[in-house]
Amino acid sequence: MFGTCDAIEGILKEAEELMKEAKTDTVRDAAMVGAAQAVEHYEIFRYGTLMAWASKLGMDDAADLLGETLAEEKATDKALSELAESEINVEADDLPEKHEGAMTAKKRAASK
């Protein structure tokens, strides 16, 4: 019914490259969480936009359903943030730079 999403495909391709570059499991995990969050952020944007359009068009049932989905996406993003902040990125930051092989998602974003 629906085709593939080029934006999501790009995020996943970038994540695969980061995971291949990672020299440790911890850095690989950080890259995976970062990619999952990028997907969630894209979905939050899309569902938020669709919800606003549905509301503007008077499609209240659709807007309510999209709002529920938006809340689920935000909750997933929050859970991923908590995971990254509590374990993965802390462990990745503790690794010596020469052993990382790939920058963590946090460092990569800061360098842009």
C-alpha positions in Angstrom: 0.0 0.0 0.0 2.7 2.5 0.9 6.2 2.8 -0.6 9.4 3.1 1.2 10.4 6.4 2.9 13.6 7.9 1.5 14.3 9.8 4.8 14.0 6.7 6.9 16.1 4.7 4.4 18.8 7.4 4.6 18.8 7.3 8.4 19.1 3.5 8.4 21.9 3.6 5.8 23.9 6.1 7.9 23.3 3.9 11.0 24.6 0.8 9.2 27.8 2.7 8.2 28.3 3.9 11.8 27.8 0.4 13.2 30.4 -1.0 10.7 32.9 1.6 11.8 32.5 1.0 15.5 35.4 -0.9 17.1 33.5 -1.8 20.3 30.1 -3.1 21.2 29.5 0.0 23.4 30.1 2.4 20.5 28.0 0.2 18.2 25.2 0.3 20.8 25.4 4.1 21.0 25.2 4.4 17.2 22.1 2.1 17.2 20.3 4.1 19.8 21.2 7.3 18.0 19.8 5.9 14.7 16.6 4.8 16.5 16.2 8.3 17.9 16.6 9.8 14.5 13.8 7.6 13.2 11.6 8.5 16.2 12.3 12.3 15.6 11.3 11.9 12.0 8.1 10.0 13.0 7.3 12.7 15.6 7.6 15.4 13.0 5.4 13.4 10.5 2.6 12.4 13.0 2.6 16.0 14.4 2.2 17.4 10.9 -0.5 15.0 9.9 -2.4 15.6 13.2 -2.4 19.3 12.6 -3.6 18.9 9.0 -6.4 16.5 10.1 -7.4 18.9 12.8 -7.5 21.8 10.4 -9.6 19.8 8.0 -12.1 18.9 10.7 -11.1 15.3 10.8 -11.3 15.0 14.5 -11.3 11.2 14.8 -8.2 11.0 12.6 -6.5 13.9 14.6 -7.2 12.0 17.8 -5.8 8.8 16.5 -2.7 10.6 15.2 -2.3 12.3 18.5 -2.3 9.0 20.3 0.4 7.7 17.9 2.4 10.9 18.4 2.3 10.4 22.1 3.6 6.8 21.7 6.5 8.1 19.5 7.4 10.7 22.1 7.4 8.1 24.8 9.6 5.8 22.8 12.0 8.7 22.2 12.1 9.5 25.9 12.9 5.8 26.7 15.7 5.8 24.2 17.1 9.0 25.7 17.0 7.5 29.2 18.8 4.4 27.9 21.5 6.4 26.2 22.0 8.8 29.1 22.0 6.1 31.8 24.2 3.4 30.2 25.4 3.5 26.6 26.7 7.0 26.1 28.3 7.0 29.6 30.2 3.8 28.7 31.1 5.1 25.3 32.5 8.3 26.8 34.7 6.2 29.1 36.4 4.5 26.2 39.8 5.8 25.1 39.4 7.7 21.8 41.9 5.5 20.0 39.7 2.5 20.6 36.4 3.9 19.5 36.9 3.8 15.7 33.7 5.8 15.2 32.4 8.9 16.9 29.4 8.5 19.1 26.2 10.0 17.8 26.5 12.7 20.4 30.0 13.7 19.3 29.1 13.5 15.6 26.1 15.8 16.1 28.3 18.3 18.1 30.9 18.4 15.3 28.4 19.5 12.6 
